[in-house]
Structures are given as C-alpha cells and as structure tokens.
Amino acid sequence: MLSEAAEALKPDKRIFNYALQLNGALASQTIMIGDSYEADIRGAKNAGIDQIYFNPNLKSDDKDKTVTYRVKSLKEIMDIL
C-alpha cells in the first residue's frame, strides 16, 4: 500500500512526494485529480502539484477554496489535460 510505504496519509505531502518519486515524475509536470478538498487538493498543493478539484455538487463552502482548476463534470477534465 502506498500510504504504508510512504509512511504518511493524505494530505501529508510525503505521500505525494513518494508517488512522484516512484513514477519518476516532477511536481511541475504532474496534476492531481481529486474529489476531496482536504485529502487530495490540499495535499497536492502542499507538495507543489497543480490540482483539478472534481466537485459536481459545487458545495457553497468549497467556492472560496483556492485550486488550480475546478470542474463539475468529468468531461471538463479532458479540456484541461
């Protein structure tokens, strides 16, 4: 399990850095797609990775949160990539 190997759980940036290292990827060339602001988006942001926040319900409290991209449908992701 990735979290065990990284000795961290999301949103800790160590798990994101570990995933980058495993894949030989650079944060500047990676994008995190996630539907959990706290785990996925905040963690990626802390690791210097751009984020796509998949938020189909557009919860009002999420509108003020800073993200690289915000989408409400999976089709929108294709336009970004």
Secondary structure, 3 states (H helix, E strand, C coil): CHHHHHCCCCCCHHHHHHHHHHHCCCHHHCEEEECCHHHHHHHHHHCCCEEEEECCCCCHHHCCCCCCEEECCHHHHHHHC
